[in-house]
Amino acid sequence: MQEQSYHPLGHPDSAEVGVQPTPDGQDILIEHSDLGQRFACLLAFGKADIVRQEDTTYWRIPHNRQVDDLLVELIDLLISIRYAHPAMVQLEMILEPAEP
């Protein structure tokens, strides 16, 4: 079986996260680490597989409808948490003083 190309997407807390196409969609791959394990367990409801590619070990989560619904809920929740913080500025406006 020929492996599809892996696409890295980011490195939260130094744990690489990416996706890999499959014949029916994609898998989410999360680098094997403490944070990676917690993230994989959250997304996979405690049922992530372990795969090895080249010299790196990943948690593999099939990106199905259940995982996608959870991703959407988490995104909405994380955005709400950020906007609720009273000291974090999301958008800073710099206005020129009005001339008399």
C-alpha positions as CSV (number, residue, x, y, z in Angstrom):
1,M,0.0,0.0,0.0
2,Q,1.4,3.4,-1.0
3,E,1.4,6.0,1.8
4,Q,-0.4,9.2,1.0
5,S,1.5,12.4,1.7
6,Y,1.5,13.8,5.2
7,H,0.7,17.5,5.7
8,P,2.0,19.1,9.0
9,L,-0.3,21.8,10.2
10,G,1.2,23.1,13.5
11,H,3.2,22.4,16.7
12,P,1.1,23.2,19.8
13,D,3.6,23.0,22.7
14,S,6.1,21.3,20.4
15,A,3.8,18.3,19.5
16,E,3.5,18.2,15.7
17,V,-0.1,17.9,14.4
18,G,-1.0,17.2,10.8
19,V,-3.3,15.3,8.4
20,Q,-2.8,12.5,6.0
21,P,-5.3,11.7,3.2
22,T,-6.9,8.3,3.2
23,P,-9.1,6.7,0.4
24,D,-12.3,7.8,2.3
25,G,-11.2,11.1,3.9
26,Q,-8.2,11.8,6.2
27,D,-6.5,10.8,9.4
28,I,-5.3,13.4,12.0
29,L,-1.8,12.6,13.1
30,I,-0.6,13.9,16.5
31,E,3.0,13.5,17.5
32,H,3.6,11.1,20.4
33,S,4.1,13.2,23.5
34,D,2.4,14.0,26.8
35,L,0.3,16.8,25.3
36,G,-0.2,14.8,22.1
37,Q,-1.6,11.9,24.0
38,R,-4.1,14.1,25.9
39,F,-5.1,15.8,22.6
40,A,-5.4,12.4,20.8
41,C,-7.5,10.9,23.7
42,L,-9.8,13.9,23.6
43,L,-10.4,13.8,19.9
44,A,-10.5,10.0,19.6
45,F,-12.7,9.4,22.7
46,G,-9.8,7.4,24.2
47,K,-9.3,5.1,21.1
48,A,-6.4,6.5,19.1
49,D,-4.0,4.1,17.2
50,I,-0.3,4.5,17.2
51,V,1.6,4.7,13.9
52,R,5.2,5.3,13.0
53,Q,6.4,7.3,10.0
54,E,10.1,7.6,9.3
55,D,11.6,8.4,12.8
56,T,8.4,9.8,14.4
57,T,5.6,8.1,16.3
58,Y,2.1,9.6,16.0
59,W,-1.4,9.0,17.4
60,R,-3.7,8.4,14.5
61,I,-7.3,9.6,14.6
62,P,-9.7,8.9,11.7
63,H,-11.4,12.2,10.9
64,N,-15.0,11.1,10.9
65,R,-18.3,12.9,11.6
66,Q,-18.1,12.4,15.4
67,V,-14.5,13.8,15.5
68,D,-15.5,16.7,13.2
69,D,-18.5,17.6,15.5
70,L,-16.2,17.6,18.5
71,L,-13.7,19.8,16.6
72,V,-16.4,22.4,15.9
73,E,-17.6,22.4,19.5
74,L,-14.1,22.8,20.8
75,I,-13.3,25.6,18.3
76,D,-16.5,27.5,19.4
77,L,-15.7,26.9,23.1
78,L,-12.0,28.1,22.8
79,I,-13.1,31.2,20.9
80,S,-15.6,32.0,23.6
81,I,-13.0,31.5,26.3
82,R,-10.6,33.9,24.6
83,Y,-13.3,36.6,24.1
84,A,-14.5,36.3,27.7
85,H,-11.1,37.2,29.1
86,P,-11.4,40.9,30.3
87,A,-7.7,41.7,29.8
88,M,-7.0,40.1,26.4
89,V,-7.4,42.5,23.5
90,Q,-8.6,40.9,20.3
91,L,-8.4,44.0,18.2
92,E,-6.6,47.2,19.0
93,M,-7.8,50.4,17.3
94,I,-5.5,53.4,16.9
95,L,-7.5,56.5,16.1
96,E,-5.9,59.8,15.1
97,P,-7.0,62.7,17.3
98,A,-9.7,64.8,15.7
99,E,-8.5,68.2,14.5
100,P,-10.3,71.2,16.0
